[in-house]
Amino acid sequence: MRRKTRIPPSPLPQRRGVDPARVRLPATGTWGTVREHLVERLSGAGAGVVEGMFDAGRIVGADGRPVAADAPFEPGMFVWFHRDLPDEVPVPFPLEVVHRDEHIVVADKPHFLATTPRGGHVAETALARLRRELDLPTLSAAHRLDRLTAGLVLFTVRPEERGAYQTLFRDRRVRKEYEAVAPFAAGLALPRTVRSRIVKDRGVLTAREVAGEPNAVSRIEVVEHRDRPGGQDGPGGLARYRLAPATGQTHQLRVHMTALGVPILGDPLYPEVTAPVPAGDFRRPLQLLARSLEFTDPVTGEEHRFRSGRTLTAWASYDRWADGTYDDPSDGQ
């Protein structure tokens, strides 16, 4: 039985709520120095970037001291460094905390704010913001919510307890309810439970349904419907839907709603991929909201039920959403 490698604590502090990158050198290799390995491994950073980081003393070992450019390659060695933060347009909407105790934080995330650092969204994420605003550097996300989706996200305070809360989601012991605004289809028989197999290929923006054993299950029902301003009921009408996913496949609710012929308003990927919007364009957000979370706390045994206080603009004021003229964060954006 292989012994699990102990990971040393990071010798570098967070920067703007973002952890330093950690790299473990492989067990075998032909590199003569640490620099040679990192230049090859981090080739996507650009020519001369890694060399410049060594020259500036930005790559450190477990003792916090800069690693010399000619330091010999040591199998299994850990090094840390801070990546250059990308230029990010701040998401100008509040991130509300709906619950906080010594174990968890539950936040009500706005549209357009990523949950955790990824790609071009690093410091301007829910996790980094909360670490800074609450002064909780150990905060971690127990699950993720799509950047374009608003609503409730669960974070853990203590690293040693994170696994217990993540297991809740893995074992489907969290009852989740979403709300969406989409076209109303009078001939669509609802409520119903949709079951399908969804796959998402790496590097492809969209997920898709394929033949095979279902791995995605969603309960979908209409809460209410009405005419769209300037239109008639039916093809021109809108509905507010209640969505209850029993599984957590990528884009599951968006894929299932599209498959039913009622794609969620403001979706840039389904049914068709639209052109990317410029950075800082916060108009016409995806009308999908993680409305509630219910679970039994695995640490305290307490029964939790949290509910988002946000509203979906297209339902509250369709004209404002369609025109992209809203500017009041209090309206649920």
VMD Tcl script that draws the C-alpha trace (Angstrom):
set ca {
  {0.00 0.00 0.00}
  {1.48 3.33 -1.05}
  {1.80 5.95 1.64}
  {0.13 9.24 0.88}
  {2.64 12.03 0.37}
  {2.38 14.75 2.98}
  {2.03 18.14 1.34}
  {3.93 20.86 3.22}
  {2.03 24.03 4.11}
  {2.40 26.86 1.66}
  {5.31 29.16 2.54}
  {3.67 32.02 0.62}
  {0.64 34.01 1.79}
  {-2.42 34.48 -0.35}
  {-2.51 37.46 -2.67}
  {-5.87 39.24 -2.96}
  {-7.50 36.10 -1.61}
  {-5.82 33.85 -4.19}
  {-3.62 30.91 -3.20}
  {-0.14 30.59 -4.69}
  {0.34 27.90 -7.31}
  {1.95 24.70 -6.05}
  {3.94 22.33 -8.26}
  {5.34 18.96 -7.27}
  {8.23 17.74 -9.39}
  {7.64 14.27 -10.89}
  {9.21 11.15 -9.41}
  {11.31 10.53 -12.50}
  {12.71 12.64 -15.30}
  {15.78 13.66 -17.23}
  {15.83 17.34 -16.27}
  {19.06 18.53 -14.74}
  {17.59 21.49 -12.83}
  {14.30 22.65 -11.38}
  {14.32 25.50 -13.89}
  {14.55 23.14 -16.87}
  {11.52 21.20 -15.68}
  {9.40 24.28 -14.97}
  {10.28 25.92 -18.30}
  {8.97 22.80 -20.03}
  {6.00 22.26 -17.73}
  {4.84 25.88 -17.78}
  {5.57 26.51 -21.44}
  {2.12 28.05 -21.89}
  {3.15 30.99 -19.71}
  {5.19 32.42 -22.59}
  {8.84 32.71 -23.56}
  {11.08 33.95 -20.78}
  {8.36 34.09 -18.12}
  {9.64 31.25 -15.95}
  {13.23 32.44 -16.27}
  {12.12 35.89 -15.15}
  {10.37 34.43 -12.12}
  {13.56 32.66 -11.09}
  {15.56 35.86 -11.56}
  {13.08 37.75 -9.37}
  {13.14 35.10 -6.64}
  {9.41 34.42 -7.07}
  {9.70 30.62 -7.08}
  {10.26 29.29 -3.57}
  {10.71 25.97 -1.82}
  {9.03 24.59 1.29}
  {11.28 26.77 3.49}
  {10.05 29.92 1.74}
  {13.45 30.70 0.26}
  {13.87 31.40 -3.47}
  {14.90 28.37 -5.51}
  {18.08 29.06 -7.46}
  {17.84 28.78 -11.24}
  {20.59 26.14 -11.20}
  {19.11 24.15 -8.29}
  {19.31 20.44 -9.16}
  {16.13 18.59 -10.07}
  {14.83 16.68 -7.01}
  {12.07 14.11 -7.62}
  {9.00 14.87 -5.51}
  {10.14 18.36 -4.55}
  {7.45 21.01 -4.01}
  {7.75 24.60 -5.20}
  {5.36 27.52 -4.93}
  {4.88 30.79 -6.80}
  {2.25 33.42 -7.48}
  {1.00 33.65 -11.04}
  {0.57 37.12 -12.49}
  {-3.04 38.10 -11.91}
  {-5.00 38.87 -15.07}
  {-6.61 42.26 -15.61}
  {-10.21 41.76 -14.51}
  {-13.23 44.01 -14.75}
  {-14.84 44.02 -11.29}
  {-18.32 42.50 -11.18}
  {-20.30 45.48 -9.85}
  {-22.92 43.52 -7.90}
  {-22.96 42.59 -4.21}
  {-22.00 39.18 -2.87}
  {-24.33 38.67 0.07}
  {-23.57 36.40 3.03}
  {-26.78 34.69 4.15}
  {-25.21 32.50 6.85}
  {-21.92 32.30 8.68}
  {-20.79 30.15 11.58}
  {-17.53 28.55 12.68}
  {-17.90 25.77 10.10}
  {-19.54 27.18 6.97}
  {-20.36 30.33 5.01}
  {-23.31 30.43 2.63}
  {-23.19 33.22 0.06}
  {-25.78 34.52 -2.39}
  {-23.70 34.94 -5.54}
  {-24.60 37.44 -8.27}
  {-24.63 36.61 -11.96}
  {-21.26 36.97 -13.78}
  {-19.15 36.20 -10.70}
  {-17.18 32.94 -10.90}
  {-17.22 30.75 -7.79}
  {-13.51 29.87 -7.71}
  {-10.39 31.06 -9.56}
  {-10.18 29.67 -13.07}
  {-8.95 30.97 -16.41}
  {-9.31 34.73 -16.66}
  {-11.39 34.96 -13.46}
  {-9.07 34.83 -10.46}
  {-9.23 37.60 -7.87}
  {-12.67 38.63 -9.09}
  {-14.34 35.44 -7.84}
  {-16.69 34.64 -4.98}
  {-14.04 32.69 -3.09}
  {-11.34 35.36 -3.33}
  {-13.80 38.13 -2.50}
  {-15.08 36.35 0.61}
  {-11.58 35.53 1.82}
  {-10.75 39.23 1.64}
  {-14.02 40.63 2.95}
  {-14.44 38.15 5.82}
  {-10.71 37.81 6.57}
  {-10.97 34.03 6.22}
  {-7.91 32.84 4.28}
  {-8.79 29.17 4.90}
  {-12.18 29.47 3.23}
  {-12.83 26.90 0.47}
  {-15.75 26.12 -1.83}
  {-17.66 22.91 -1.12}
  {-19.11 22.97 -4.66}
  {-19.28 25.28 -7.66}
  {-21.95 27.31 -9.37}
  {-21.56 28.40 -13.00}
  {-20.27 31.95 -13.39}
  {-23.43 33.03 -15.21}
  {-25.78 31.48 -12.64}
  {-26.75 33.43 -9.53}
  {-27.65 32.07 -6.12}
  {-26.49 30.06 -3.16}
  {-22.99 28.63 -2.77}
  {-21.66 26.74 0.25}
  {-18.14 27.43 1.52}
  {-16.25 25.71 4.33}
  {-14.19 27.51 6.97}
  {-11.93 24.72 8.24}
  {-9.79 22.78 5.76}
  {-10.09 19.57 7.78}
  {-13.91 19.70 7.45}
  {-14.12 20.46 3.75}
  {-14.26 16.80 2.74}
  {-17.31 16.16 4.90}
  {-19.29 18.90 3.17}
  {-18.07 17.94 -0.30}
  {-19.26 14.40 0.39}
  {-22.79 15.76 0.87}
  {-22.82 16.87 -2.76}
  {-21.07 13.76 -4.04}
  {-23.58 11.50 -2.29}
  {-26.57 13.65 -3.38}
  {-27.57 14.49 0.19}
  {-28.08 18.17 -0.59}
  {-31.56 19.14 -1.75}
  {-31.15 21.87 -4.35}
  {-33.84 23.95 -6.00}
  {-33.31 26.38 -8.86}
  {-35.53 28.94 -10.52}
  {-35.45 29.88 -14.20}
  {-37.27 32.15 -16.61}
  {-37.84 30.71 -20.07}
  {-40.48 30.68 -22.82}
  {-43.83 29.17 -21.94}
  {-44.92 26.23 -24.08}
  {-48.59 25.46 -23.61}
  {-48.23 21.99 -25.12}
  {-45.36 20.92 -22.87}
  {-46.56 18.45 -20.26}
  {-45.16 19.49 -16.91}
  {-44.22 18.68 -14.21}
  {-41.93 15.90 -15.35}
  {-38.64 14.28 -14.47}
  {-36.09 14.44 -17.27}
  {-33.46 11.69 -17.42}
  {-30.64 11.60 -19.95}
  {-26.94 11.01 -20.40}
  {-24.94 14.24 -20.63}
  {-21.29 14.45 -21.62}
  {-18.98 17.43 -21.93}
  {-15.72 17.13 -23.80}
  {-12.66 18.98 -22.57}
  {-12.12 22.20 -24.51}
  {-15.70 22.28 -25.82}
  {-17.95 25.03 -24.46}
  {-21.19 23.06 -24.50}
  {-22.36 19.76 -23.08}
  {-24.58 17.42 -25.04}
  {-26.99 14.54 -24.57}
  {-25.95 11.14 -25.90}
  {-27.42 7.66 -25.92}
  {-26.70 5.52 -22.88}
  {-27.40 5.07 -19.21}
  {-28.79 8.33 -17.74}
  {-26.39 10.26 -15.53}
  {-28.46 13.45 -15.29}
  {-31.86 13.70 -13.60}
  {-33.90 16.92 -13.26}
  {-37.42 17.57 -11.98}
  {-38.98 20.46 -13.91}
  {-42.29 22.22 -13.29}
  {-43.98 25.51 -14.12}
  {-44.62 27.80 -11.15}
  {-46.53 30.45 -13.13}
  {-46.75 31.86 -16.63}
  {-47.93 35.01 -18.33}
  {-47.80 36.97 -21.59}
  {-44.51 38.42 -22.62}
  {-44.92 42.22 -22.96}
  {-46.14 42.94 -26.48}
  {-46.90 39.27 -27.19}
  {-49.54 36.66 -26.61}
  {-49.59 33.66 -24.35}
  {-48.14 30.46 -25.79}
  {-45.19 31.09 -28.13}
  {-44.90 34.68 -26.91}
  {-45.38 33.90 -23.23}
  {-42.91 33.50 -20.41}
  {-42.88 31.10 -17.50}
  {-41.14 30.87 -14.18}
  {-39.88 27.33 -13.68}
  {-38.88 25.39 -10.60}
  {-35.96 23.06 -11.30}
  {-34.75 20.36 -8.91}
  {-31.61 18.54 -10.08}
  {-30.99 15.14 -8.49}
  {-27.54 14.99 -10.12}
  {-24.88 17.56 -10.90}
  {-23.66 17.23 -14.47}
  {-22.10 20.29 -16.11}
  {-24.82 22.60 -17.54}
  {-27.41 19.94 -16.69}
  {-30.40 22.25 -16.21}
  {-29.53 24.35 -19.23}
  {-29.24 21.24 -21.41}
  {-32.50 19.74 -20.14}
  {-34.48 22.96 -20.56}
  {-33.16 23.33 -24.11}
  {-34.04 19.73 -24.89}
  {-37.63 20.46 -23.81}
  {-37.77 23.36 -26.26}
  {-37.73 26.09 -23.59}
  {-34.11 27.33 -23.32}
  {-33.41 29.62 -20.39}
  {-33.43 33.32 -21.25}
  {-30.00 34.89 -21.62}
  {-28.16 31.61 -22.24}
  {-25.14 32.29 -24.49}
  {-24.51 28.58 -25.14}
  {-27.87 26.87 -25.57}
  {-29.49 26.24 -27.96}
  {-26.73 28.00 -29.95}
  {-23.35 29.41 -29.00}
  {-23.41 33.17 -29.42}
  {-20.49 35.54 -29.91}
  {-18.59 36.40 -26.70}
  {-19.57 39.69 -25.10}
  {-16.92 42.28 -24.22}
  {-15.46 42.25 -20.72}
  {-17.60 44.40 -18.48}
  {-20.84 43.78 -20.39}
  {-23.21 42.75 -17.62}
  {-26.44 43.10 -19.57}
  {-29.10 40.40 -19.98}
  {-27.80 37.85 -17.44}
  {-28.71 34.19 -17.69}
  {-32.08 33.82 -15.98}
  {-31.09 30.94 -13.73}
  {-30.95 31.16 -9.95}
  {-29.88 28.62 -7.32}
  {-32.85 29.36 -5.08}
  {-32.41 27.03 -2.09}
  {-30.09 24.57 -0.37}
  {-31.19 22.06 2.27}
  {-29.00 19.54 4.08}
  {-28.11 18.01 7.41}
  {-24.83 19.48 8.62}
  {-22.30 16.60 8.68}
  {-20.32 18.23 11.49}
  {-22.98 19.64 13.82}
  {-26.02 17.56 12.84}
  {-28.05 20.75 12.40}
  {-30.77 20.86 9.75}
  {-30.06 23.74 7.35}
  {-32.40 25.39 4.87}
  {-31.09 28.44 3.05}
  {-32.95 30.54 0.50}
  {-31.66 33.16 -1.94}
  {-33.08 36.66 -1.63}
  {-32.50 37.45 -5.30}
  {-35.06 37.84 -8.06}
  {-34.71 37.20 -11.76}
  {-34.95 40.44 -13.72}
  {-36.75 39.01 -16.74}
  {-39.63 38.01 -14.50}
  {-39.67 41.17 -12.37}
  {-39.30 43.49 -15.38}
  {-38.90 41.82 -18.75}
  {-38.51 45.11 -20.65}
  {-35.58 46.18 -18.47}
  {-33.90 42.80 -18.89}
  {-34.46 42.72 -22.67}
  {-33.19 46.27 -23.12}
  {-30.21 45.70 -20.84}
  {-30.95 48.96 -19.07}
  {-31.03 47.81 -15.43}
  {-28.33 49.21 -13.16}
  {-29.66 48.60 -9.65}
  {-27.91 45.69 -7.89}
  {-30.82 45.42 -5.44}
  {-33.06 43.98 -8.16}
  {-31.34 40.61 -7.91}
  {-28.44 41.11 -10.29}
}
mol new
graphics top color blue
foreach p $ca { graphics top sphere $p radius 0.5 }
foreach p [lrange $ca 0 end-1] q [lrange $ca 1 end] { graphics top cylinder $p $q radius 0.2 }
display resetview
